[in-house]
Amino acid sequence: MEMNEFQKRLTDEACLLRGKIIAGYSLVEYVLADISVRLDLKFPYRIKDRIKAVKQIVHRPEYQAYRNDFHRVCDELLRYDDLRNFLAHGIMVLETSPDQTTHRFVMQRYKHLKTGKFRRLTLEFSVEDFRRVADEMVKYTNDAHAVFHKFYIEQAVETFVHPDTPPELL
């Protein structure tokens, strides 16, 4: 079935908003790993491990001034974790009313459970909901970027070379 103009507009906007949210999350996710790699020579893979590593770093006396800002940025990122998983790993379907005046997006993804089983999860929202969350993510990302930028500049993170850095990483 071919999409009409109403459906195309909604789908195009939803894809753009999906990208905004994923891009914002990815920026923070990358910087947390970068800080850990540069300052500890460790690459934590899972986001919770990256957050833990960076929180440990900012508890060092030389980075105490950044502790509260980093804790705030790290804790707020976790608010978006489930949504990020839906956006990155789920399928998004648009449903519209017959008269094309109302709509909803339905996302589905699978979650692996600790029992070895899995469950299908569903998330429903409108494009207005999506806009609101994307705007929140942009504000959050701008705040996180400001915190990271200050830290990188003031602590010369990009030029820091850990004493145990292997030659192949230089």
MDAnalysis code that builds the backbone (N, CA, C; Angstrom):
import MDAnalysis as mda
import numpy as np

u = mda.Universe.empty(510, n_residues=170, atom_resindex=np.repeat(np.arange(170), 3), trajectory=True)
u.add_TopologyAttr("name", ["N", "CA", "C"] * 170)
u.add_TopologyAttr("resid", np.arange(1, 171))
u.add_TopologyAttr("resname", ["MET", "GLU", "MET", "ASN", "GLU", "PHE", "GLN", "LYS", "ARG", "LEU", "THR", "ASP", "GLU", "ALA", "CYS", "LEU", "LEU", "ARG", "GLY", "LYS", "ILE", "ILE", "ALA", "GLY", "TYR", "SER", "LEU", "VAL", "GLU", "TYR", "VAL", "LEU", "ALA", "ASP", "ILE", "SER", "VAL", "ARG", "LEU", "ASP", "LEU", "LYS", "PHE", "PRO", "TYR", "ARG", "ILE", "LYS", "ASP", "ARG", "ILE", "LYS", "ALA", "VAL", "LYS", "GLN", "ILE", "VAL", "HIS", "ARG", "PRO", "GLU", "TYR", "GLN", "ALA", "TYR", "ARG", "ASN", "ASP", "PHE", "HIS", "ARG", "VAL", "CYS", "ASP", "GLU", "LEU", "LEU", "ARG", "TYR", "ASP", "ASP", "LEU", "ARG", "ASN", "PHE", "LEU", "ALA", "HIS", "GLY", "ILE", "MET", "VAL", "LEU", "GLU", "THR", "SER", "PRO", "ASP", "GLN", "THR", "THR", "HIS", "ARG", "PHE", "VAL", "MET", "GLN", "ARG", "TYR", "LYS", "HIS", "LEU", "LYS", "THR", "GLY", "LYS", "PHE", "ARG", "ARG", "LEU", "THR", "LEU", "GLU", "PHE", "SER", "VAL", "GLU", "ASP", "PHE", "ARG", "ARG", "VAL", "ALA", "ASP", "GLU", "MET", "VAL", "LYS", "TYR", "THR", "ASN", "ASP", "ALA", "HIS", "ALA", "VAL", "PHE", "HIS", "LYS", "PHE", "TYR", "ILE", "GLU", "GLN", "ALA", "VAL", "GLU", "THR", "PHE", "VAL", "HIS", "PRO", "ASP", "THR", "PRO", "PRO", "GLU", "LEU", "LEU"])
u.atoms.positions = np.array([
    [0.837, -1.182, 0.000],
    [0.000, 0.000, 0.000],
    [0.883, 1.246, 0.000],
    [0.597, 2.144, -0.873],
    [1.387, 3.371, -1.001],
    [0.973, 4.395, 0.052],
    [1.953, 5.143, 0.542],
    [1.656, 6.167, 1.546],
    [1.100, 7.410, 0.865],
    [0.153, 8.063, 1.550],
    [-0.347, 9.345, 1.057],
    [0.533, 10.470, 1.616],
    [0.246, 11.706, 1.273],
    [1.083, 12.842, 1.693],
    [1.108, 13.007, 3.210],
    [-0.027, 12.832, 3.859],
    [-0.112, 12.922, 5.318],
    [0.831, 11.911, 5.960],
    [0.797, 10.696, 5.489],
    [1.643, 9.627, 6.031],
    [3.114, 9.878, 5.719],
    [3.408, 10.371, 4.523],
    [4.803, 10.671, 4.163],
    [5.381, 11.762, 5.054],
    [4.602, 12.820, 5.274],
    [5.081, 13.920, 6.125],
    [5.368, 13.421, 7.545],
    [4.438, 12.643, 8.089],
    [4.638, 12.124, 9.439],
    [5.841, 11.196, 9.513],
    [5.964, 10.328, 8.535],
    [7.075, 9.370, 8.528],
    [8.406, 10.086, 8.364],
    [8.481, 11.051, 7.466],
    [9.721, 11.812, 7.279],
    [10.123, 12.536, 8.558],
    [9.145, 13.187, 9.189],
    [9.461, 13.905, 10.422],
    [9.885, 12.940, 11.526],
    [9.190, 11.816, 11.634],
    [9.540, 10.834, 12.667],
    [10.958, 10.303, 12.465],
    [11.334, 10.076, 11.225],
    [12.699, 9.591, 10.955],
    [13.734, 10.647, 11.325],
    [13.447, 11.905, 11.033],
    [14.344, 12.996, 11.411],
    [14.463, 13.088, 12.939],
    [13.347, 13.012, 13.630],
    [13.357, 13.095, 15.091],
    [14.064, 11.893, 15.708],
    [13.852, 10.741, 15.127],
    [14.534, 9.524, 15.586],
    [16.044, 9.726, 15.499],
    [16.489, 10.284, 14.390],
    [17.915, 10.545, 14.211],
    [18.458, 11.563, 15.199],
    [17.685, 12.601, 15.497],
    [18.123, 13.611, 16.466],
    [18.362, 12.986, 17.837],
    [17.437, 12.146, 18.241],
    [17.543, 11.525, 19.565],
    [18.730, 10.566, 19.614],
    [18.863, 9.740, 18.595],
    [19.971, 8.775, 18.572],
    [21.315, 9.503, 18.487],
    [21.382, 10.560, 17.690],
    [22.640, 11.310, 17.554],
    [23.043, 11.954, 18.877],
    [22.079, 12.511, 19.593],
    [22.385, 13.119, 20.891],
    [22.887, 12.093, 21.889],
    [22.205, 10.971, 21.948],
    [22.609, 9.891, 22.853],
    [24.008, 9.403, 22.473],
    [24.233, 9.222, 21.187],
    [25.523, 8.706, 20.705],
    [26.675, 9.632, 21.048],
    [26.446, 10.925, 20.965],
    [27.507, 11.877, 21.302],
    [27.951, 11.676, 22.745],
    [26.993, 11.606, 23.653],
    [27.325, 11.440, 25.073],
    [27.972, 10.078, 25.301],
    [27.412, 9.058, 24.692],
    [27.935, 7.698, 24.820],
    [29.405, 7.629, 24.368],
    [29.697, 8.275, 23.248],
    [31.072, 8.273, 22.738],
    [32.017, 9.023, 23.679],
    [31.613, 10.204, 24.121],
    [32.505, 11.010, 24.965],
    [32.803, 10.298, 26.283],
    [31.814, 9.618, 26.839],
    [32.073, 8.869, 28.078],
    [33.138, 7.799, 27.837],
    [33.046, 7.103, 26.714],
    [34.067, 6.102, 26.384],
    [35.415, 6.765, 26.142],
    [35.413, 7.885, 25.440],
    [36.658, 8.588, 25.120],
    [37.391, 9.022, 26.387],
    [36.653, 9.542, 27.344],
    [37.278, 9.966, 28.604],
    [37.907, 8.766, 29.309],
    [37.186, 7.657, 29.350],
    [37.720, 6.458, 30.002],
    [38.955, 5.921, 29.281],
    [38.907, 5.911, 27.963],
    [40.054, 5.416, 27.195],
    [41.260, 6.330, 27.392],
    [41.056, 7.628, 27.288],
    [42.176, 8.567, 27.390],
    [42.774, 8.629, 28.799],
    [41.923, 8.591, 29.816],
    [42.427, 8.797, 31.170],
    [42.690, 7.506, 31.944],
    [42.102, 6.384, 31.500],
    [42.290, 5.113, 32.213],
    [42.750, 3.968, 31.318],
    [42.826, 4.185, 30.030],
    [43.159, 3.127, 29.064],
    [42.204, 1.938, 29.174],
    [40.947, 2.233, 29.447],
    [39.919, 1.192, 29.525],
    [38.786, 1.577, 28.589],
    [38.221, 0.563, 27.919],
    [37.093, 0.801, 27.040],
    [35.871, 0.052, 27.555],
    [35.081, 0.704, 28.403],
    [33.853, 0.061, 28.873],
    [32.840, 0.026, 27.741],
    [32.261, -1.123, 27.494],
    [31.360, -1.287, 26.355],
    [29.925, -0.848, 26.683],
    [29.372, -1.380, 27.752],
    [27.987, -1.053, 28.109],
    [27.905, 0.353, 28.676],
    [26.785, 1.024, 28.422],
    [26.642, 2.409, 28.862],
    [26.737, 2.532, 30.378],
    [26.194, 1.597, 31.114],
    [26.278, 1.667, 32.580],
    [27.727, 1.566, 33.045],
    [28.538, 0.798, 32.323],
    [29.954, 0.685, 32.665],
    [30.714, 1.957, 32.308],
    [30.331, 2.603, 31.216],
    [30.964, 3.883, 30.847],
    [30.660, 4.935, 31.899],
    [29.412, 4.974, 32.313],
    [29.012, 5.943, 33.343],
    [29.776, 5.681, 34.642],
    [29.848, 4.436, 35.035],
    [30.574, 4.076, 36.262],
    [32.043, 4.486, 36.154],
    [32.665, 4.224, 35.009],
    [34.080, 4.567, 34.816],
    [34.304, 6.076, 34.911],
    [33.454, 6.844, 34.270],
    [33.628, 8.298, 34.284],
    [33.334, 8.868, 35.669],
    [32.336, 8.322, 36.337],
    [32.066, 8.793, 37.702],
    [33.258, 8.516, 38.621],
    [33.930, 7.389, 38.423],
    [35.126, 7.099, 39.216],
    [36.246, 8.086, 38.886],
    [36.378, 8.417, 37.627],
    [37.420, 9.381, 37.217],
    [37.182, 10.731, 37.868],
    [35.945, 11.232, 37.842],
    [35.696, 12.571, 38.403],
    [35.686, 12.574, 39.932],
    [35.866, 11.425, 40.534],
    [36.034, 11.385, 41.993],
    [37.499, 11.539, 42.388],
    [38.375, 11.572, 41.415],
    [39.785, 11.834, 41.720],
    [39.928, 13.296, 42.140],
    [40.838, 13.567, 43.035],
    [40.986, 14.950, 43.543],
    [41.191, 15.984, 42.434],
    [41.946, 15.645, 41.409],
    [42.222, 16.635, 40.356],
    [41.015, 16.962, 39.487],
    [39.964, 16.143, 39.572],
    [38.764, 16.367, 38.745],
    [37.526, 16.661, 39.588],
    [37.703, 16.899, 40.876],
    [36.578, 17.137, 41.784],
    [35.661, 18.264, 41.336],
    [36.211, 19.291, 40.746],
    [35.405, 20.443, 40.333],
    [34.361, 20.079, 39.292],
    [34.540, 18.972, 38.616],
    [33.627, 18.552, 37.545],
    [32.625, 17.495, 38.016],
    [32.791, 17.027, 39.233],
    [32.010, 15.887, 39.733],
    [30.503, 16.079, 39.598],
    [29.969, 17.169, 40.122],
    [28.513, 17.362, 40.104],
    [27.964, 17.435, 38.686],
    [28.648, 18.159, 37.819],
    [28.181, 18.269, 36.436],
    [28.204, 16.916, 35.730],
    [29.256, 16.147, 35.939],
    [29.342, 14.832, 35.302],
    [28.286, 13.877, 35.859],
    [28.061, 13.931, 37.146],
    [27.022, 13.070, 37.731],
    [25.657, 13.418, 37.137],
    [25.374, 14.700, 37.013],
    [24.093, 15.134, 36.446],
    [23.947, 14.642, 35.002],
    [24.971, 14.847, 34.192],
    [24.924, 14.434, 32.788],
    [24.781, 12.915, 32.677],
    [25.545, 12.188, 33.463],
    [25.475, 10.719, 33.411],
    [24.119, 10.197, 33.864],
    [23.617, 10.731, 34.960],
    [22.337, 10.260, 35.478],
    [21.198, 10.581, 34.519],
    [21.270, 11.733, 33.893],
    [20.200, 12.109, 32.956],
    [20.231, 11.248, 31.696],
    [21.391, 10.817, 31.274],
    [21.470, 9.968, 30.078],
    [20.658, 8.692, 30.267],
    [20.679, 8.151, 31.463],
    [19.959, 6.903, 31.727],
    [18.446, 7.046, 31.522],
    [17.935, 8.272, 31.608],
    [16.506, 8.504, 31.335],
    [16.156, 8.113, 29.896],
    [17.120, 8.224, 29.001],
    [16.883, 7.980, 27.578],
    [17.291, 6.573, 27.136],
    [17.774, 5.768, 28.050],
    [18.332, 4.469, 27.678],
    [17.305, 3.548, 27.014],
    [16.143, 3.410, 27.603],
    [15.121, 2.531, 27.024],
    [14.649, 3.061, 25.677],
    [14.427, 4.363, 25.596],
    [14.010, 4.965, 24.329],
    [15.081, 4.764, 23.263],
    [16.319, 4.945, 23.629],
    [17.417, 4.741, 22.677],
    [17.389, 3.315, 22.134],
    [17.137, 2.348, 23.000],
    [17.061, 0.961, 22.541],
    [15.908, 0.743, 21.571],
    [14.766, 1.360, 21.840],
    [13.650, 1.274, 20.890],
    [14.037, 1.897, 19.555],
    [14.627, 3.078, 19.601],
    [14.944, 3.804, 18.368],
    [16.036, 3.120, 17.559],
    [17.012, 2.554, 18.237],
    [18.133, 1.930, 17.547],
    [17.844, 0.503, 17.101],
    [17.001, -0.202, 17.834],
    [16.817, -1.629, 17.572],
    [15.388, -2.037, 17.223],
    [14.476, -1.081, 17.253],
    [13.082, -1.422, 17.019],
    [12.591, -1.067, 15.633],
    [11.425, -1.582, 15.329],
    [10.748, -1.245, 14.082],
    [9.678, -0.210, 14.416],
    [9.500, 0.755, 13.528],
    [8.523, 1.808, 13.751],
    [7.463, 1.725, 12.651],
    [6.209, 1.657, 13.069],
    [5.094, 1.562, 12.133],
    [4.151, 2.732, 12.403],
    [3.704, 3.370, 11.340],
    [2.736, 4.456, 11.441],
    [1.340, 3.902, 11.219],
    [0.438, 4.248, 12.128],
    [-0.971, 3.901, 11.960],
    [-1.761, 5.195, 11.900],
    [-2.647, 5.315, 10.919],
    [-3.464, 6.517, 10.768],
    [-4.936, 6.134, 10.740],
    [-5.773, 7.095, 11.119],
    [-7.220, 6.875, 11.053],
    [-7.646, 6.894, 9.585],
    [-8.772, 6.286, 9.271],
    [-9.236, 6.258, 7.873],
    [-9.371, 7.654, 7.251],
    [-9.763, 8.626, 8.063],
    [-9.925, 9.984, 7.501],
    [-8.618, 10.793, 7.533],
    [-7.519, 10.159, 7.984],
    [-6.177, 10.767, 8.003],
    [-6.091, 12.017, 8.883],
    [-6.859, 12.036, 9.968],
    [-6.793, 13.186, 10.873],
    [-6.057, 12.874, 12.165],
    [-5.915, 11.593, 12.477],
    [-5.178, 11.205, 13.675],
    [-4.184, 10.111, 13.322],
    [-3.216, 9.948, 14.200],
    [-2.170, 8.961, 13.941],
    [-1.549, 8.494, 15.256],
    [-0.755, 7.469, 15.142],
    [0.122, 7.032, 16.223],
    [1.240, 6.209, 15.583],
    [2.389, 6.296, 16.212],
    [3.511, 5.448, 15.829],
    [3.580, 4.317, 16.840],
    [3.840, 3.130, 16.352],
    [3.995, 1.969, 17.212],
    [5.387, 1.406, 16.952],
    [6.178, 1.328, 18.019],
    [7.511, 0.741, 17.905],
    [7.514, -0.569, 18.665],
    [8.223, -1.529, 18.097],
    [8.380, -2.816, 18.761],
    [9.842, -3.234, 18.709],
    [10.256, -3.878, 19.783],
    [11.602, -4.437, 19.841],
    [11.573, -5.625, 20.794],
    [12.599, -6.428, 20.721],
    [12.717, -7.564, 21.624],
    [13.736, -7.243, 22.702],
    [13.461, -7.775, 23.878],
    [14.383, -7.623, 25.000],
    [14.736, -9.011, 25.504],
    [16.028, -9.233, 25.654],
    [16.521, -10.498, 26.189],
    [16.424, -10.438, 27.701],
    [15.826, -11.441, 28.297],
    [15.662, -11.481, 29.745],
    [16.777, -12.300, 30.388],
    [17.024, -12.052, 31.660],
    [18.081, -12.771, 32.378],
    [17.824, -14.268, 32.451],
    [16.578, -14.666, 32.287],
    [16.215, -16.085, 32.335],
    [16.607, -16.821, 31.058],
    [17.094, -16.069, 30.062],
    [17.420, -16.664, 28.769],
    [16.267, -16.563, 27.792],
    [15.136, -16.137, 28.272],
    [13.972, -15.953, 27.403],
    [13.985, -14.526, 26.869],
    [12.969, -14.187, 26.098],
    [12.872, -12.844, 25.554],
    [11.418, -12.407, 25.577],
    [11.250, -11.109, 25.414],
    [9.910, -10.531, 25.427],
    [9.852, -9.431, 24.380],
    [8.702, -9.327, 23.713],
    [8.510, -8.228, 22.766],
    [7.921, -7.048, 23.526],
    [8.536, -5.888, 23.341],
    [8.084, -4.657, 23.986],
    [7.474, -3.739, 22.939],
    [6.499, -2.947, 23.355],
    [5.817, -2.025, 22.448],
    [5.811, -0.634, 23.058],
    [6.002, 0.363, 22.214],
    [5.957, 1.760, 22.618],
    [5.076, 2.492, 21.613],
    [4.095, 3.252, 22.097],
    [3.205, 4.009, 21.224],
    [3.351, 5.497, 21.518],
    [3.320, 6.314, 20.474],
    [3.466, 7.753, 20.650],
    [2.985, 8.476, 19.401],
    [2.786, 9.772, 19.543],
    [2.419, 10.638, 18.413],
    [3.650, 11.415, 17.964],
    [3.534, 12.066, 16.833],
    [4.653, 12.888, 16.373],
    [4.883, 14.053, 17.338],
    [3.832, 14.524, 17.979],
    [3.981, 15.598, 18.974],
    [4.805, 15.123, 20.171],
    [4.550, 13.888, 20.612],
    [5.359, 13.310, 21.693],
    [6.819, 13.215, 21.269],
    [7.012, 12.777, 20.043],
    [8.357, 12.615, 19.489],
    [9.083, 13.957, 19.435],
    [8.385, 14.997, 19.006],
    [8.982, 16.343, 18.952],
    [9.440, 16.791, 20.330],
    [8.570, 16.586, 21.322],
    [8.889, 17.005, 22.689],
    [10.152, 16.305, 23.196],
    [10.226, 14.994, 22.986],
    [11.390, 14.235, 23.457],
    [12.650, 14.648, 22.690],
    [12.516, 14.865, 21.388],
    [13.672, 15.297, 20.595],
    [14.169, 16.669, 21.067],
    [13.244, 17.579, 21.379],
    [13.641, 18.896, 21.904],
    [14.348, 18.759, 23.250],
    [13.836, 17.860, 24.111],
    [14.495, 17.604, 25.395],
    [15.897, 17.060, 25.183],
    [16.036, 16.144, 24.222],
    [17.340, 15.551, 23.942],
    [18.326, 16.602, 23.430],
    [17.869, 17.500, 22.581],
    [18.747, 18.549, 22.078],
    [19.222, 19.431, 23.230],
    [18.317, 19.802, 24.130],
    [18.713, 20.613, 25.297],
    [19.704, 19.847, 26.171],
    [19.405, 18.578, 26.410],
    [20.302, 17.743, 27.216],
    [21.679, 17.626, 26.555],
    [21.690, 17.376, 25.260],
    [22.958, 17.224, 24.536],
    [23.768, 18.516, 24.582],
    [23.102, 19.660, 24.448],
    [23.813, 20.942, 24.543],
    [24.438, 21.122, 25.920],
    [23.699, 20.747, 26.967],
    [24.231, 20.826, 28.327],
    [25.422, 19.885, 28.491],
    [25.256, 18.641, 28.025],
    [26.342, 17.665, 28.131],
    [27.570, 18.135, 27.364],
    [27.353, 18.661, 26.178],
    [28.480, 19.151, 25.369],
    [29.223, 20.264, 26.097],
    [28.496, 21.168, 26.728],
    [29.143, 22.260, 27.466],
    [29.993, 21.713, 28.615],
    [29.469, 20.725, 29.332],
    [30.217, 20.109, 30.441],
    [31.475, 19.427, 29.895],
    [31.314, 18.651, 28.840],
    [32.453, 17.928, 28.256],
    [33.483, 18.894, 27.679],
    [33.015, 19.920, 26.977],
    [33.931, 20.883, 26.354],
    [34.792, 21.565, 27.418],
    [34.163, 22.002, 28.477],
    [34.906, 22.647, 29.577],
    [35.968, 21.693, 30.134],
    [35.570, 20.445, 30.368],
    [36.495, 19.447, 30.913],
    [37.659, 19.197, 29.952],
    [37.355, 18.994, 28.678],
    [38.403, 18.723, 27.687],
    [39.371, 19.895, 27.568],
    [38.858, 21.101, 27.568],
    [39.719, 22.285, 27.428],
    [40.555, 22.504, 28.688],
    [39.889, 22.566, 29.828],
    [40.593, 22.878, 31.070],
    [41.564, 21.787, 31.491],
    [41.268, 20.535, 31.165],
    [42.136, 19.426, 31.569],
    [43.000, 18.903, 30.415],
    [42.926, 19.567, 29.263],
    [43.710, 19.173, 28.077],
    [43.572, 17.667, 27.807],
    [42.343, 17.189, 27.841],
    [42.078, 15.756, 27.700],
    [42.545, 15.221, 26.347],
    [42.349, 15.985, 25.282],
    [42.723, 15.492, 23.957],
    [44.224, 15.330, 23.768],
    [45.000, 16.034, 24.558],
    [46.450, 15.912, 24.429],
    [47.069, 15.062, 25.534],
    [46.240, 14.603, 26.456],
    [46.725, 13.774, 27.555],
    [47.167, 12.416, 27.018],
    [48.334, 11.988, 27.430],
    [48.830, 10.664, 27.061],
    [49.083, 9.895, 28.348],
    [48.321, 8.855, 28.546],
    [48.468, 8.013, 29.737],
    [49.855, 7.376, 29.695],
    [50.546, 7.298, 30.826],
    [51.907, 6.736, 30.841],
    [51.976, 5.293, 30.337],
    [50.886, 4.545, 30.432],
    [50.892, 3.143, 29.988],
    [50.349, 2.947, 28.583],
    [50.187, 4.042, 27.833],
    [49.624, 3.937, 26.493],
    [50.559, 3.130, 25.584],
    [50.040, 2.065, 24.970],
    [50.882, 1.278, 24.038],
    [51.244, 2.121, 22.816],
    [52.416, 1.912, 22.255],
    [52.869, 2.718, 21.107],
    [51.901, 2.705, 19.922],
    [51.200, 1.587, 19.708],
    [50.280, 1.503, 18.554],
    [49.068, 2.402, 18.699],
    [48.798, 2.924, 19.920],
    [47.684, 3.855, 20.119],
    [48.132, 5.301, 20.060],
    [49.401, 5.537, 19.943],
    [49.907, 6.922, 19.897],
    [49.783, 7.487, 18.506],
])
